[in-house]
Amino acid sequence: MHEWSRLEPSGPKEVSIVGEQWSARSHEVVSLLARSGFPHTFFAASSPEGVRLLEERGYGSASLPVVFALNATPLVDPSSAEVAAAVGVSTRLERRRFDVVVVGAGPAGLAAAVYASSEGLDTLVVERDAIGGQASSSSLIRNYLGFSRGVSGSELSTRAYQQAWVFGTTFLVTQSATALMREDGEFTVGVSDGTSVSAKVVILATGVSYRRLGIPELEALTGAGVFYGASVTEAKALAGERVYLVGGGNSAGQAAMHLARFASHVTLLVRGASLAQSMSQYLIDEIAARSNVEVRVNAEVVGGGGEGRLEHLLVSDRTTGRAERVDAAGLFLFIGARPHTDWLPPEIERDERGFVLTAPDIPLEGHAPLERPPLHLETSLPGVFAVGDVRSRSVKRVASAVGEGSVAIQQVHEYLLRWRLAGAPPMVDAPSPADVRNPHSVST
C-alpha cells in the first residue's frame, strides 16, 4: 500500500475505472492515476467485474468511462480535475498569496517545493497534468542515486509529493499557469480556471512534452494503441503483442525494457545511426541482452492505422527510402522535446527552440531594469527562476533536475535578502548578499 494511505487515513484507498480497453479517454484517466501514484484498478466494460459494477449502478456503455472511488459518488466520463478531486487532490485554492509559486510538479519542481517549504517559505505548486511530470511515466530509473535496483518514476514522484506536502507545500493540480505579470515588485500568475495567485518569487519548472508525430491517421489513434511516453499503464494490456517505440533517449530505453516483460516482441526505431550519443550505456547493454528487443537504426514511422485501434505501421528505412508494413498493437513515442513556455511574457528571454535562458546565457544588453548580473538560475525577469528541462542547456536527467530545484531555493533566499535590505524589489542597486551574512545556506 502506498504511503499516501498512511498520510491521509480518512481518504479513499482504492479507485476502480470501468471503460473500453482502447478508449483514449479511459487511457487518460488511468494514466493520470498511475502517474500520480494512486492505487487503482481498470476493468474493461465487457469483463465480468466491469459488467457487475455498471449494472449495479445502472450505467450503460454510453456512460464510459466510469470512475468508482470509495465513499464517493461514481464519476461518469469525468474531467481530469474531477478525478483528481475524487482522490483527494486539490483542484481549487482557498487563498491566493504565497512566498513562492512553482509552476510544474516534475522532479525539478518537486525538489524546489521540498526545499522551499522545509526552509519556511510559503509555497504553491501549480501542475497542469499529473504529479511527477514526464518522469512519472518512466517505468524504471536505474541510474538515480541511492536506488541500486532502480525506482519507477511514479514512485519517486509520489514520495517527493508526500515529502513536500508534509513540509506544508500547497498543490494545485490539473490547472495550468496561463499568464505571468509583475506589478509593484510582486508577481501575479494567471491560472486556467480564471483565477490568479500572487507571489514574491516564481520558479519555472514546466518541463517539456514529447513532440507530436504529425501523421493524421496515427494521431487519431492516440490512446488507442498510440501513446506519448505512457508505457507503464498500458504494458499489461499488450501482453503477447508486437509493439514499437520511437526514440533514442533514456526514456525510450527504459520503456522498451519494461514493455519487453509483457510484449512478445519490442522494436526500438531510431532515426540516427546508433544509440551511443543519446542513451546511457547501461541501457544499451540491457537492450542488447534482451532476446525480444530489437533496435532498428536509420528508421522512422511514416504511416499506419487500424479499425478503432492501432493494427499496423509503415516503417521507412531512411537510407533507402523503402517503407515496410508491419503488424503492431502498440506505438510509443519519445520524439524530442517541446518546452511549455508559450504563455510566458516577452521579458523572459528564450532560445530559438523556446527554452528559457538563465545566467550566463542572458544578453544583458537591452535589459535596463536588470542592473546586476542575474543569479545562476535566474531568468531575464528578476525574481523568476528556471529549473529542469525547461531551462536552456540543462542536462536532461532526473538527478540534475532535482539538483537544480534544490539549488534554486538558495538563490531565492539571496533574491529575497536583497529585497529586505533594499526595502524594495532587488532590481536596481540593491546590496549584494556577498556583503552581508546570509543565514540561508544550502542544506543537505
N, C-alpha and C positions, 0 to 999 in steps of 0.2 A: 504494500500500500504506500502511496506517495506521502511525503511529509506534509503535503497540503492538508490532508485529513487530520493530522495531529495539530496543525496550526489553527484550523477552524473546525473544531469537532462538531459544531452545530450545522455545518454546511452539507451539501449533497455529497455522497460518497460514490455515486455511480450515475452515469448517463447512458441511455440507450438510444440509438438512432435507427430508425426504420426507413429505408429508401430503396431506390433502384440501384443495382450494383454499378452500373455505368452511367449514372446521372452526374452531370457536372456540379449541380447544387449539393447533392449528397456528398460528393468528394470535398467540396469547400467546407462543409460543416465538420466532417470527420477530420480534415486536415487542421482546421482551427483548434479543435480539442486536442489532437495528438501533439501538435507543435507547442501548445500551451501546457502540456503535461497533465491533462485531466484524465482520470480513469474513465473509459467509455467502452461501449461495445456496439458494433454495427451489425444489423440484421437485414438481409435482403428481404424485400417486401414479400417475395414468394416463399421464403423459408418458413418452417413451422412456427418458430418463435416470432417472426415478423408478422405472420398472419394472425397469430394469437393476440399480439399487442394491438394490432389495428382493429381487430374485431371487437375486443373488449371495450374499446372507446368509440366504436362506430365510425372509424375513418376508412375512406376508400383510397384508391390509387391516385385520385386527383389531389389528395392532401399531401403527398410526399414531397420532401422528407418530413418525418415527424420526430421530434426530439422529446424523449421521456426522461425527465430529471426527477430524482426522489424529492418528495414534498413540494412539487411544483406542478403547475398546470402544463400539460403537454403543449409543445410549440409546433404549430403547423407551418411548414415551409418558412422557417424563421430567418430573420436577418442575422448577420454576424453579431450585431450588438445585442440582439435578443438572446442568442445562445450564450454569449459572454455573461450577460446579466443573470441568466438562469443558473450558472455555476458559480456565482458569487463574485465576479469581477466587475469593478465599477466602470460604467459607461457614461456616467454623469458626475459633475463635480458639485460639491456643496459650498466651496469657496473659490476665490479667483485670484488670490495674491500668494506668491511664493518667492523664495530667495532665488531658486534655480529652476528653470524648466529645461528638461532633457527631451529632445524630440527624437524618438526611436528607442526601442527596447531590445536591440540586439546586444551582443556581448559588450560592445563599447558603451552603449547607453546604460546597460545594467551595471557595469563596473563604475561608471560615473555616479549613478544613483546610490550605490552601496557606500562609496567613499564620501559623497556629499552628505548623505543623511547621517552616516556614522560620525561625521565631524560637525554636526549641529546645524547644517543648512537645510531649511525647509524646501523639500524637493518634490517636483512633479515630473512624472514620465508620461509622455503622450505617445501612443503607439497605434498606428493605423490598422495593423493586422494582428498577428499573434505575438505573444511574448517570445523573445529569442531571435526574431528576425529570420534572415536567410539561414543562419546557423542552426536553427531549431529543426530544419528538415534533414540535417546530416545524420545518417544512421549510426555512425561510429567515428569519433575523432580520436585517432590513435596517438597523435603526437602532442597532445595537450599536457603540459607539465603536471605531474602528480598522479596521472591515471595510466598506470603501466599497461592495463588491458583495454584502454580506451574508454570513452564516455560518449553517450549519444548526445546530439545537440539539444534535444528536448530536455533531457535530464539536467544537463549543465545549465540550461536556461531557467528551468524550474527552480533549481537550487539558488541561482542568482536572484531570481524574482523573490523567493521566500526571504532571502537574506536582506535584500533591500526593504522589503515590506516590514520585517521585524525591526529594522532601524528607523522606520517611520516614513518611508517613501510613499507618496500618493501616486496611484496609477490611473490613467485614463486610457482605456483600450477600445479598439475599433473606431477611433476618431482620428482624423488627420489634422496636422497643422497646415493651415491654408494661407497664412499671411504672417509677416513679421514687421513690426514698426517700432521705432524708437521715439520716445517723447519724454522730455524733462529727465533724461538720464535713465529711464526705465524702459523696459521692452513690453510690448503687447503682442501676444501670439494669438492669431485667429484660429479657431477650431471649426471643423467641418459641421458641427451641429449648430453653427450660427452664433456661438458664444465666443468669449475670449478670456485669456488669463494674462496676468502681468507678472514680471519677474525682474530682478536686478541683473541676472545673467541668463543667457541661453546657450545650451550645448547642443550642437547639431550632430546627431548620431543616426541619421536616417538610412544609412547603408545604401545598398544597391538592389536592383531586381534583375533577373535574367532577361536578356533581350528576346523579343518575340521572334518566332521562326518566320512569320510573314507569308506562309503558304495557306491560302484560304481554306482549302479542304481539310487541312490538319488543324488549323485554328478552330474550326467548327467542332472538332472532337476534343477540345480541351476539357479535361475532367472525365472523358470517356475513352481513355486509353492514351491520351496525350497529356503529359504532365510537365510543369515547370518546376523542377527541383524537388518534387514531393514524393520521393520514393518510399519513405518509411511507411506511410499509411496504406499504400497500395500493393506492397510486395507480396503479402499472403494471397491476395486475390489473383495474382499472376502465377501461382504455383503450376509448374509443368508447362509454362508457355515460353515462347521466344520473345525476348524484349531487346530494345535498342536504346542506347544512350548517346547523346551528342554532347561532346565537350572533352577538354583535355586537362582540366584542373583537378585539384584535390576533391572538390565536392562530387565531381563525376566519378572519380575513382572510388570514393567511399560508397557512393550509391551502387556502383557496379558490384562491389564485393558483397553488399547487403542483398541485392537482388539475386545474386548467384546462389544464395541459400535456398531460394524458392523456385526461381525460373529454371526451365530446362537448359536454356542457353542465353547468354548475355553477350551482346556485341557492342563494343565501345567504338563510336565513329569519331575520328579526329581529323580535322581539316589539315593540320600540319603533317610534317614528315615523321614526327616522333612525339613521345610524351615527355622527353627529358627536360625540356625547357619550362614546362608548366605544371608538372606533377612531382610530388615528393618521391624519393627513391624507394622508400619502404612500400608505398602503394604500387609502384611499378613492379616491384618484386612480388608482391602478393597477387597482383593480377596475373602475372606470368605463371604463377604456380597453380592457378585455378584452371582445371580442365574444361570447365563450361563457360569460361570467359574468353572472348576473342577481341583483339584490337585491330581495327582496320584504319590505317592512316591514309591521308590524302582522300578522304571520303566525306560526303555530305548528303543530307536528305534533301531531295528536290520535289517530292510529291508523296502521295499516299491517300488512303481513305478507308471506307468501311460503312456498313449499314448500321447506324446507331452507335457504333463503337469502332475503334481502330482495328483493322484487319490486315492491312498491308502497307508497305512503304516503297518508295522509289529511291534507291541509293545510287548516287553517281560517283564514279571514280574521277577525281579532279585532274589526274594526269592524262587520262584517255578521253574523258568526257562521256564515257559509256555509262548508261543507267541500268540498274538491275532491279526487278520487282522481287520483294522478299515478303514472306509472311511475318506479321508482327502483331502481338497483342498489346504491347506497351511501348511508348516512346517517351523517354525522359530527357529533358532539355536543360543543359547547363552552358549556355552560349553567351559568353561575355557578360558585361555588367552595365547597367544604366543607373546613374545616381538620381535620388529623389531630391532635386534642387530647383525644379521649375517654379516653385512657389516663393522662393527667396527674393528679397529686394535687390535692385541693381547695385546697392552699396557693397554687397558681398561679392567679391571677385571670384570667378570660376575659370577653370581652364577650358580648352576648346571642346572637351567632352562633357563639361558640366560639373566636374568635381571641384569642390571648394578649395580655394587657395588659403594656406596658412603660412606664417613666417617660416623660412625666409623667402618664400616664393611670391609674396605680395609686392607688387611695384609700389613703392612709397610715393612716387610722383603722382599727383592728381588726387591725393587724399589729404586735403587741407586740415580736417579735424584731427588727424592722427599725427600729432607732433611728438610721438615717441615710437620706438620700434615695437611692433606687436610682439606679444608673448608667443612662445613657440607654437602653441596650438590655437592661437587666436586668429580670427579672420580679419578682413579689412574693415569690418564694422566693430569697433571696440566694444568688448563685453560679450561678443558672440564667439564661441569656440567651436571647432570641428574635430571630431574624433572618429576613428574607424574607417570603414571602406569609403565613406562619402568624401573623405579628405584626399586631395590630390597628392599623388606619390606615396600614399600609405602602403604598408605591407599588408596584403590581403590574407591575413591569418588571424585566427581567433585569439591567439595569445597576444599578438601585437595590438589588437583592438581593445582587449581588456587592459593592457598596459597604458594605452593612450587615454582610456576612460578614467583610470585612476590618477594619472599624472595631470590631467586637465583640472582636477579639483584643486591641486596645489596652486595652479596658475589662476584659478578662480579666486582663491584666497588672496593672491597677490593683487589681482584687479580690485577686489573689494577693499583691501587695505589702502590702495591708492585713493579710492573713493572717500574712505573715512578721513584720511589725512588731509585731503584736499578740500573736504567739505562739499564736493561736487563730483559728478561722474568723472572718472580718471581718463580724460581725453587730452587735456592741454596742461602742460607744465606741472603735472602732479608729482609729488616727491616719489622717488624710486624706492621700492621695498628694500633695495640693497643698502639704503641709507639708514634704515631703521631695523629694529629687531622684529622679524616676522615670527609670530608664535605658531604659525601653521606650517609645519614641515611635513614632508611626505612620510607617512607611517606605513608599516607593513603588518 
